[in-house]
Amino acid sequence: MDPSIAAALITTPTTVLAAAAAYAAGRAQARSAHRGPVDAVRRQQQRDAYAELTRAARSYLASTETVKHLVQSVYSDAYFEADPDLSPRILETLHRPTVLRSDLADALSPDAVPPALDKAMERVERLSPTWQQDIRDANRVDDVVRAESVVAIEGPDHLAELAHHLGRRALDVQRCWARAAELLPFFTRSSSSDPEDTRFDMEAAIREFTHAARAHLNAH
């Protein structure tokens, strides 16, 4: 066999393998170059989702601050057990959107306004003239629920689970403060859970989620 032909036959497989390796390396490099910007966008979306959930959760807790002070103020004052026959009318009156202390006499006529109720109303209105709106605001957890759903999509699974836990704690706060506030400015301590305990639980859930989110973002 011609030596030049033999040499060609020997070197051809090596050349083909080298070309194949170069092609594979090129494709891997191209994929990496494409994946880099995609991963950066993905991380930014996750960062935005995590930040929005913590913002919404802290904003919601802040909205319950006024209600907390209202409830604690009435607890510390001399509250009363209303006349059972008068209680439904008092509840109906107090649940009006803009009821004021000055409206009570007309609203409850011909019955007299109970002195303890008048005193409690005066105290609550002094603390917050918009106390009924404050209570409605403390019942709005929509932003937290929406932010939780975005984290559930963005993931990863362990952060989605922590977001779900945080959302449940927000609903606990909502239910507890709603129960405590629904009879303002008169009620008894009939709720089985302490409103302040639920706030502590939610604050702990925010810290746990924030710590895990930070660890995840810094690891990528």
KADABEL-V885878 format. One record per backbone hydrogen bond with DSSP energy under -1.0 kcal/mol. NH is the residue of the N-H (numbers start at 0). CO is the residue of the C=O. Records with the same first field share a line. If there is no record, write none. Layout:
NH=CO / CO
This chain:
5=1
6=2
7=3
8=4
9=5
10=6
11=7
14=10
15=11
16=12
17=13
18=14
19=15
20=16
21=17
22=18
23=19
24=20
25=21
26=22
27=23
28=24
29=25
30=26
31=27
32=28
33=29
34=30
35=31
37=33
38=34
39=35
40=36
41=37
42=38
43=39
44=40
45=41
46=42
47=43
48=44
49=45
50=46
51=47
52=48
53=49
54=50
55=51
56=52
57=53
58=54
59=55
60=56
61=57
62=58
64=61
67=63
68=64
69=65
70=66
71=67
72=68
73=69
74=70
75=71
78=76
85=82
86=82
89=85
90=86
91=87
92=88
93=89
94=90
95=92
102=99
103=100
106=102
107=103
110=107
117=113
118=114
119=115
120=116
121=117
122=118
123=119
124=120
125=121
126=122
127=123
130=127
133=129
134=130
135=131
136=132
137=133
138=135
139=136
144=140
145=141
146=142
147=143
148=144
149=145
150=146
151=147
152=148
153=149
154=150
159=155
160=156
161=157
162=158
163=159
164=160
165=161
166=162
167=163
168=164
169=165
170=166
171=167
172=168
173=169
174=170
175=171
176=172
177=173
178=174
179=175
180=176
181=177
183=180
185=182
189=187
197=193
198=194
199=195
200=196
201=197
202=198
203=199
204=200
205=201
206=202
207=203
208=204
209=205
210=206
211=207
212=208
213=209
214=210
215=211
216=212
217=213
218=214
219=216
